[in-house]
Amino acid sequence: MRHHGQQVSWVTTHGGAGASTLARVLGGSDIGRRWPDPAKGEPGQVLLVARTHNAGMRAASHALNALRKGDHPAGVELVAIVLVADAPGSLPRALGRRVRVLRSAAEVHRVPWVPAWRLGDEIEQLPRAVRALARRVAAAAGQARRPR
């Protein structure tokens, strides 16, 4: 089974969001652009991943709405939305407002621009925000292991 031993699923809300990199660096299963199916052994603890550009945040909103409406397999639970920087530097004000809207509905983690990841390279020390996300992933994995 491809997901055996994994405790969290990275679900990308659009192509190129960064879910594969985050799964590789922080652990978990990169599920792609679909909901995991816990009945098939896929981890139900979900991290939604989107870039911080307008289309990415719109895709994150659509995915969050699908979760709210129950358009997912049984056993799927949102851990957080993970917003990966689409460029170095600060977000434009309009995109910052979209982040605040997403934060009003779910836990949000922001991943800064990491130039080495663009080239597929590893980095020696994860940025502070990514270390915080790693702790959240580990906590979610711990919750997934506990009997309910």
PEJORA-V330893 format. One record per residue. N is the residue number from 1. PSI is psi in whole degrees, -180 to 180 (* if undefined). OMEGA is omega as a letter, one per 20 degrees, with the letter a starting at -180 (none if undefined). BURIAL is I if it has 16 or more other C-alpha atoms within 10 Angstrom, else O. Layout:
n/psi/omega/burial
N/PSI/OMEGA/BURIAL
N/PSI/OMEGA/BURIAL
This chain:
n/psi/omega/burial
1/127/a/O
2/-31/a/O
3/6/a/I
4/130/r/O
5/-14/r/O
6/146/a/I
7/-14/r/I
8/153/r/I
9/133/r/I
10/118/a/I
11/119/r/I
12/138/r/I
13/-11/r/I
14/161/r/I
15/143/r/O
16/19/a/O
17/-28/a/I
18/8/a/I
19/-39/a/I
20/-44/r/I
21/-45/a/I
22/-40/r/I
23/-40/r/I
24/-43/a/O
25/-40/a/O
26/-8/a/I
27/166/a/I
28/178/a/I
29/129/r/I
30/107/a/I
31/-21/a/I
32/-148/a/I
33/44/r/I
34/167/r/O
35/144/r/I
36/159/r/I
37/96/a/I
38/-28/r/O
39/-21/r/O
40/13/r/O
41/6/r/O
42/142/a/I
43/130/a/I
44/-14/r/I
45/115/a/I
46/135/r/I
47/114/r/I
48/130/a/I
49/133/r/I
50/154/r/I
51/163/a/I
52/12/r/I
53/169/a/I
54/-47/a/O
55/-38/r/O
56/-44/a/I
57/-33/r/I
58/-42/r/I
59/-39/r/I
60/-41/r/I
61/-42/r/I
62/-43/r/O
63/-42/r/I
64/-40/r/I
65/-40/r/O
66/-41/r/O
67/-45/a/I
68/-39/a/O
69/-9/r/O
70/20/r/O
71/62/a/O
72/161/r/I
73/157/r/O
74/142/r/O
75/-1/r/O
76/130/a/I
77/129/r/I
78/127/r/I
79/-52/a/I
80/164/r/I
81/134/a/I
82/116/a/I
83/117/a/I
84/128/a/I
85/134/r/I
86/-7/r/I
87/160/r/O
88/157/r/O
89/-175/a/O
90/157/r/O
91/146/r/O
92/152/a/O
93/-44/a/O
94/-38/r/O
95/-33/r/O
96/-38/r/O
97/-39/r/O
98/-37/r/I
99/-44/r/I
100/-39/r/O
101/-46/r/O
102/-41/r/I
103/-27/r/O
104/-17/a/O
105/-21/a/O
106/165/r/O
107/134/a/O
108/135/r/I
109/136/r/I
110/131/r/I
111/122/a/I
112/169/r/I
113/125/r/O
114/98/a/I
115/-38/a/O
116/-36/a/O
117/-29/r/O
118/-32/r/O
119/-1/a/O
120/14/a/O
121/158/r/O
122/161/r/O
123/152/a/O
124/-45/a/O
125/128/r/O
126/144/r/O
127/154/a/O
128/-45/a/O
129/-34/r/O
130/-34/r/I
131/-39/r/O
132/-41/r/O
133/-39/r/I
134/-41/r/I
135/-39/r/O
136/-40/r/O
137/-44/r/I
138/-41/r/I
139/-43/r/O
140/-40/r/I
141/-40/r/I
142/-40/r/O
143/-39/a/O
144/-29/a/I
145/-27/a/O
146/139/r/O
147/145/a/O
148/*/none/O
